[in-house]
Amino acid sequence: MIIIPKSKKELAADADACVYFLYLNDEVVYIGQTANLVVRLSGHSKQREFDSFSFITTEIDDLNDLEALSIVEHKPVGNKTL
């Protein structure tokens, strides 16, 4: 598992399966999962307000669990409560 600091957009192109965190003013506002981070962030830039992001790469089989645990821990306003 690799943790990449926020605002490292140039590294997003190398990410495979990952759980990502969108931030606004240093607060996590949304958590999601994707197999193509660049495309997913592009879509979010039109739908959600955020000023930075971070992500954790993981195996495809672990995406759902890691995303769910992250949502429970951070309780972002953009995610439905689990």
C-alpha positions in Angstrom: 0.0 0.0 0.0 1.4 3.4 -1.0 0.1 6.7 0.6 0.7 9.7 -1.6 0.5 13.2 -0.1 -2.3 15.5 -1.2 -1.9 17.7 -4.3 0.5 15.3 -6.1 -1.6 15.3 -9.3 1.3 14.3 -11.5 1.5 11.0 -9.6 -2.2 10.2 -10.1 -1.5 9.0 -13.7 0.5 6.0 -12.3 -2.2 4.9 -9.8 -4.0 1.6 -10.4 -6.8 0.5 -8.1 -7.1 3.0 -5.3 -9.3 4.6 -2.7 -9.1 8.4 -3.0 -9.9 11.2 -0.7 -11.1 14.6 -1.9 -10.4 17.6 0.4 -11.7 21.1 0.7 -9.8 23.4 3.0 -7.9 20.4 4.5 -11.2 18.5 5.3 -12.1 15.2 3.7 -15.3 15.9 1.8 -15.6 12.7 -0.3 -14.1 9.2 -0.4 -14.3 6.9 -3.4 -12.7 4.1 -5.3 -11.5 3.7 -8.9 -9.3 1.8 -11.2 -8.5 5.0 -13.2 -7.8 7.9 -10.9 -7.1 10.5 -13.6 -10.4 9.9 -15.3 -12.3 9.7 -12.1 -10.8 13.0 -10.8 -11.7 14.6 -14.1 -15.3 13.7 -13.6 -15.3 14.9 -10.0 -13.9 18.3 -11.0 -17.2 18.9 -12.8 -19.4 17.6 -10.0 -17.8 18.2 -6.7 -15.9 21.1 -5.0 -12.4 20.1 -3.8 -9.0 21.7 -3.8 -6.8 18.7 -3.3 -6.7 14.9 -3.1 -4.8 11.9 -1.8 -5.1 8.2 -2.5 -4.1 4.8 -1.3 -3.3 2.1 -3.8 -4.5 -1.4 -3.1 -5.5 -4.7 -4.6 -8.8 -4.7 -6.5 -10.2 -7.2 -4.0 -9.6 -4.8 -1.1 -11.2 -1.7 -2.6 -14.7 -2.1 -1.1 -13.4 -2.8 2.5 -10.8 0.0 2.4 -13.3 2.5 1.1 -16.0 1.5 3.6 -13.5 1.7 6.5 -12.3 5.1 5.4 -15.8 6.5 5.1 -16.7 5.2 8.6 -13.5 6.8 10.0 -13.6 10.2 8.3 -17.4 10.6 7.8 -17.1 12.9 4.8 -20.1 15.1 4.0 -20.2 13.9 0.4 -20.7 10.2 1.3 -23.8 8.6 2.6 -23.4 7.2 6.0 -22.6 3.5 6.1 
